[in-house]
C-alpha cells in the first residue's frame, strides 16, 4: 500500500510548485544588470535583450508533458536549459522566494546545449 501512496505524492523541489498535466516549471536566467566592464545597463536595454526569447533551467515537469508526441518521449528533462517566448507562461513566486515561470510544454522553443 505504501508504494501506491508514494506514486501519488509528487517529488517536491525548493519552490513547492509542482506542475500538473503538460506544464513545466522553469527557473529563468538572471538578467545582467551591468556589463563585464562595470557599466550598469538601463532598463530599456535589458528589455531589448529579452524581447525575442528568454532562457532558463527546467526545475520540474508535469506528468503528461510531451505525451502528444508520436514517440511519447520528452526531448527535455529536469535540469536542461531551454529557451521560451518572452510572454509565454505565468510568473509565480515559490515558497523559497524565487520567481519561476510555469509554461505549457509547447511554449518551449529549443533545448540549449550550452
C-alpha positions as YAML, in Angstrom:
chain: A
units: angstrom
residues:
- id: 1
  name: UNK
  ca: [0.00, 0.00, 0.00]
- id: 2
  name: UNK
  ca: [2.83, 2.45, 0.73]
- id: 3
  name: UNK
  ca: [4.07, 2.07, -2.88]
- id: 4
  name: UNK
  ca: [0.77, 3.43, -4.21]
- id: 5
  name: UNK
  ca: [0.89, 6.41, -1.86]
- id: 6
  name: UNK
  ca: [4.48, 7.15, -2.92]
- id: 7
  name: UNK
  ca: [3.36, 7.28, -6.55]
- id: 8
  name: UNK
  ca: [0.62, 9.80, -5.71]
- id: 9
  name: UNK
  ca: [2.85, 12.15, -3.73]
- id: 10
  name: UNK
  ca: [4.99, 14.12, -6.21]
- id: 11
  name: UNK
  ca: [8.65, 14.76, -5.60]
- id: 12
  name: UNK
  ca: [8.99, 18.32, -4.32]
- id: 13
  name: UNK
  ca: [11.52, 20.99, -5.13]
- id: 14
  name: UNK
  ca: [12.54, 24.09, -3.20]
- id: 15
  name: UNK
  ca: [9.78, 26.13, -4.82]
- id: 16
  name: UNK
  ca: [6.98, 23.87, -3.55]
- id: 17
  name: UNK
  ca: [5.38, 24.32, -7.00]
- id: 18
  name: UNK
  ca: [4.51, 21.04, -8.72]
- id: 19
  name: UNK
  ca: [3.41, 21.43, -12.37]
- id: 20
  name: UNK
  ca: [0.40, 19.40, -13.44]
- id: 21
  name: UNK
  ca: [-0.55, 17.99, -16.83]
- id: 22
  name: UNK
  ca: [1.55, 19.28, -19.70]
- id: 23
  name: UNK
  ca: [3.21, 22.09, -17.77]
- id: 24
  name: UNK
  ca: [6.84, 22.76, -16.84]
- id: 25
  name: UNK
  ca: [8.37, 24.84, -14.08]
- id: 26
  name: UNK
  ca: [11.37, 26.85, -15.28]
- id: 27
  name: UNK
  ca: [13.85, 28.95, -13.33]
- id: 28
  name: UNK
  ca: [14.59, 31.93, -15.61]
- id: 29
  name: UNK
  ca: [18.17, 33.04, -16.13]
- id: 30
  name: UNK
  ca: [19.14, 36.19, -14.30]
- id: 31
  name: UNK
  ca: [19.26, 39.33, -16.45]
- id: 32
  name: UNK
  ca: [22.64, 41.01, -16.21]
- id: 33
  name: UNK
  ca: [22.46, 44.40, -14.55]
- id: 34
  name: UNK
  ca: [25.90, 45.55, -15.70]
- id: 35
  name: UNK
  ca: [28.46, 44.77, -18.39]
- id: 36
  name: UNK
  ca: [31.77, 42.99, -17.81]
- id: 37
  name: UNK
  ca: [33.39, 46.43, -17.79]
- id: 38
  name: UNK
  ca: [31.16, 47.54, -14.90]
- id: 39
  name: UNK
  ca: [28.71, 49.75, -16.80]
- id: 40
  name: UNK
  ca: [25.15, 49.47, -15.44]
- id: 41
  name: UNK
  ca: [22.56, 48.70, -18.11]
- id: 42
  name: UNK
  ca: [19.39, 50.80, -18.28]
- id: 43
  name: UNK
  ca: [16.03, 49.01, -18.10]
- id: 44
  name: UNK
  ca: [15.35, 49.67, -21.81]
- id: 45
  name: UNK
  ca: [18.49, 47.77, -22.80]
- id: 46
  name: UNK
  ca: [17.61, 44.84, -20.52]
- id: 47
  name: UNK
  ca: [14.12, 44.75, -22.09]
- id: 48
  name: UNK
  ca: [15.58, 44.64, -25.61]
- id: 49
  name: UNK
  ca: [17.84, 41.74, -24.66]
- id: 50
  name: UNK
  ca: [14.83, 39.71, -23.54]
- id: 51
  name: UNK
  ca: [12.44, 40.83, -26.28]
- id: 52
  name: UNK
  ca: [12.97, 37.88, -28.63]
- id: 53
  name: UNK
  ca: [13.19, 35.00, -26.19]
- id: 54
  name: UNK
  ca: [14.08, 34.07, -22.66]
- id: 55
  name: UNK
  ca: [16.06, 31.13, -21.33]
- id: 56
  name: UNK
  ca: [16.14, 29.16, -18.10]
- id: 57
  name: UNK
  ca: [16.51, 25.78, -16.45]
- id: 58
  name: UNK
  ca: [13.70, 23.22, -16.13]
- id: 59
  name: UNK
  ca: [13.03, 22.58, -12.45]
- id: 60
  name: UNK
  ca: [10.02, 20.24, -12.71]
- id: 61
  name: UNK
  ca: [7.98, 18.58, -15.48]
- id: 62
  name: UNK
  ca: [4.27, 17.73, -15.34]
- id: 63
  name: UNK
  ca: [3.24, 14.09, -15.74]
- id: 64
  name: UNK
  ca: [1.77, 14.46, -19.24]
- id: 65
  name: UNK
  ca: [4.23, 16.91, -20.77]
- id: 66
  name: UNK
  ca: [5.06, 15.97, -24.37]
- id: 67
  name: UNK
  ca: [2.70, 12.96, -24.28]
- id: 68
  name: UNK
  ca: [1.16, 14.06, -27.60]
- id: 69
  name: UNK
  ca: [4.42, 13.36, -29.46]
- id: 70
  name: UNK
  ca: [4.46, 10.41, -31.86]
- id: 71
  name: UNK
  ca: [7.08, 8.51, -29.88]
- id: 72
  name: UNK
  ca: [5.84, 9.78, -26.48]
- id: 73
  name: UNK
  ca: [9.40, 10.62, -25.41]
- id: 74
  name: UNK
  ca: [10.14, 14.07, -23.99]
- id: 75
  name: UNK
  ca: [13.03, 15.96, -25.53]
- id: 76
  name: UNK
  ca: [13.86, 17.98, -22.41]
- id: 77
  name: UNK
  ca: [14.18, 16.92, -18.79]
- id: 78
  name: UNK
  ca: [14.65, 18.45, -15.35]
- id: 79
  name: UNK
  ca: [17.98, 20.25, -15.28]
- id: 80
  name: UNK
  ca: [18.02, 21.01, -19.03]
- id: 81
  name: UNK
  ca: [18.42, 24.61, -20.19]
- id: 82
  name: UNK
  ca: [15.70, 25.77, -22.57]
- id: 83
  name: UNK
  ca: [14.50, 28.90, -24.34]
- id: 84
  name: UNK
  ca: [10.88, 30.12, -24.47]
- id: 85
  name: UNK
  ca: [8.96, 33.14, -25.69]
- id: 86
  name: UNK
  ca: [9.18, 36.23, -23.51]
- id: 87
  name: UNK
  ca: [5.47, 36.49, -22.81]
- id: 88
  name: UNK
  ca: [4.83, 32.74, -22.50]
- id: 89
  name: UNK
  ca: [3.67, 31.26, -19.23]
- id: 90
  name: UNK
  ca: [2.89, 32.67, -15.82]
- id: 91
  name: UNK
  ca: [5.40, 34.01, -13.29]
- id: 92
  name: UNK
  ca: [5.00, 32.53, -9.81]
- id: 93
  name: UNK
  ca: [6.96, 33.12, -6.63]
- id: 94
  name: UNK
  ca: [7.89, 29.87, -4.94]
- id: 95
  name: UNK
  ca: [7.99, 29.08, -1.25]
- id: 96
  name: UNK
  ca: [11.73, 29.79, -1.42]
- id: 97
  name: UNK
  ca: [11.06, 33.40, -2.53]
- id: 98
  name: UNK
  ca: [12.42, 32.85, -6.06]
- id: 99
  name: UNK
  ca: [10.42, 33.79, -9.18]
- id: 100
  name: UNK
  ca: [9.70, 30.86, -11.53]
- id: 101
  name: UNK
  ca: [7.84, 30.60, -14.85]
- id: 102
  name: UNK
  ca: [5.12, 27.98, -15.33]
- id: 103
  name: UNK
  ca: [4.91, 27.07, -19.04]
- id: 104
  name: UNK
  ca: [2.98, 24.76, -21.33]
- id: 105
  name: UNK
  ca: [5.22, 22.11, -22.88]
- id: 106
  name: UNK
  ca: [4.65, 23.59, -26.35]
- id: 107
  name: UNK
  ca: [5.93, 27.02, -25.17]
- id: 108
  name: UNK
  ca: [9.47, 25.62, -25.17]
- id: 109
  name: UNK
  ca: [11.20, 26.78, -28.35]
- id: 110
  name: UNK
  ca: [14.51, 24.91, -28.05]
- id: 111
  name: UNK
  ca: [16.78, 22.98, -25.73]
- id: 112
  name: UNK
  ca: [20.10, 24.73, -25.17]
- id: 113
  name: UNK
  ca: [23.26, 22.63, -25.19]
- id: 114
  name: UNK
  ca: [25.48, 25.37, -23.80]
...
